[in-house]
């Protein structure tokens, strides 16, 4: 019997967690010969959770409470390091706790993972739920990422990872800053399934323009050496263009913007705190396992 662990970070949104567990339960009930456990990382929520009910087709739910709030990405990083020390599972599914990662797609992830057991599977975003303006900015982010890193990163956290890949990622400090960038850098061969970005169960999306910028720069920061090299080459090549006074001004402005961009990438890369990442288990406050 195979085991899949579903890793879910949560902050205060207990109503969404309850609905998510119920929808996961509905989605996995037809999947045979697999045990599903859930690990919920409570990111130092300020709202008290009274209890967790374990639906019928979920074997258990482990709630790990953190001392200090570290953010969504770092909860996932902690969870990966936590699971890297275990050997009692076959795959780990990472998903958001608010409904934007649709539980109905778990079956596709699992099916793909079982067809090729040695490769992790990512949920490739083919449709998003945000407005046109936000979606346009997201497409610009993907283009900039591809131009400066050479990587097409069209997925987020929603994925199904092999145990071997969990162990590989568990000591990569870039994971403390960006999951998708780290996965693409250190696990270059990935399978994928098409995925539609869902809508939050309760309330509007928490992704702001500022958070999108940090998210984008954090991904690019994982490949900072490649970015710096490509930018340097581009700046040097632009120096050889002298097509007139106006063109020279435009080129100079573009070169300055490239320098500013690289500075921002460097600052974002400082989020990769190796010591904090390695010692992230010290932030664990308590743990409780809920069963039927």
C-alpha angles and dihedrals in degrees: 000000000000124000128214121189119206112210115205127178116206137184117187093315096114094148089058091048091054092050091044093053090049092051092046087052091053092047097050100042092094094047107101132208095015128108114213121206125176128214114196117197108207104206095211094289117201092211117079119238112213099198146331121234115209112219119227101260096043110087097207144339119220115199114203114191119206125212098220132027110253103165137254098288094050092049087058090047091051090048092052092051089046093052094043087072092058131075102186099100141059103211140007123216116205116202140156119256098224103070098260088111101061115227090209087074094059090089091057092049092049094045091052092045092053093048091058106022096182097058130071119230128223128198103240111210110235096161133022132200100220127100124278094259093054092043090052091053090048091053089050088052090054092048093049090047092052094046095051101033104027089230127119103214106182100155139072132202097309104106146121112236130194119235090247092055090047089057092047093052095044095084099037108111092203087070087073088067107028132012099188094045092048093047092051092047100046101028101041096169111068136157120222144199127201114260136188116214107238130213125256115269092227129020132352125310114283092215107112128180089258092052090047090054092050090045092051095045091046091055092047090045090064086068096039095137091055090045093051092048095049092045092050092051091048093049091050093048092049090054089067093058112094108161099148142310096288093047090049091055092049091048092048091051090049091050091051090050089052091053091049090048091053091048090054091048090051092050091049090050089060086075086076095093106175096190094050090047095050092045095042091115088070087070091064110110104178144336134211131181119215120201137168 
